Amino acid sequence: MKQIKEIREEFAQAGEAELTLLFEEYENDSRSGVRGLVAQYRKKMERLTAERHRLEQMRIYEHKYEDLGLVCGIDEAGRGPLAGPVVAGAVILPVDCEILYLNDSKKLTPAKREELFEEIQEKAIAYGIGMASPARIDEINILQATYEAMREAVSRLNPQPQVLLNDAVTIPQISIRQVPIIRGDGKSLSIAAASVLAKVTRDRLMLEYDRLMPEYGFAAHKGYGTAAHIAALKQYGPSPIHRKSFIGHFVEECE
């Protein structure tokens, strides 16, 4: 009879198909340690099944439009901050693509976003990143700058898609068919993937800015208007990456 240590190693190294066989092999083992292992890994398989069901629910829009050709998800990060660029992501995923735990970037930890960022790029048919600088935001306003970043992200796709799934917006000056979806980053796998690419790209940029200008605390708040950020803005004045059209009230207060 195998020792529980050996059986534990078997379970730890088993893939999904092997786990099914191990369940059958040890389901009648009376030892509490073995029963515990079987129960532990059955729960793991149940969670995996539930996660795959969730992912399939997030493919509803992709399946609806896949007969028209390649379907691309688009989302942005950074419309609200006082500093830094607005960044857009565009992602075309294969129809059968599985990226476990992919979700709206706001629902993921920074570590998970970083992990998924790499997996999305590895598995995507194509992806593109676009951005608009703080100066451009001040010049044409945040909404138009967001559209510009989205158009740039789409332009970087090769091949080009036939359908765009957008998080709530319709992008001007694009001839590709568009489907705006309210809260799309939680309803569409492609939009969720785009949200992760945009968020991670922007966060990495803000970390670089933090190294150059540590007094503003960009690493912590990523340019959003937290109390600490506003206090730093009042103390030090605007940096080169602050959006002048966003900070007039705070700058006036410190003058």
Disulfide bonds with the S-S distance in Angstrom:
none
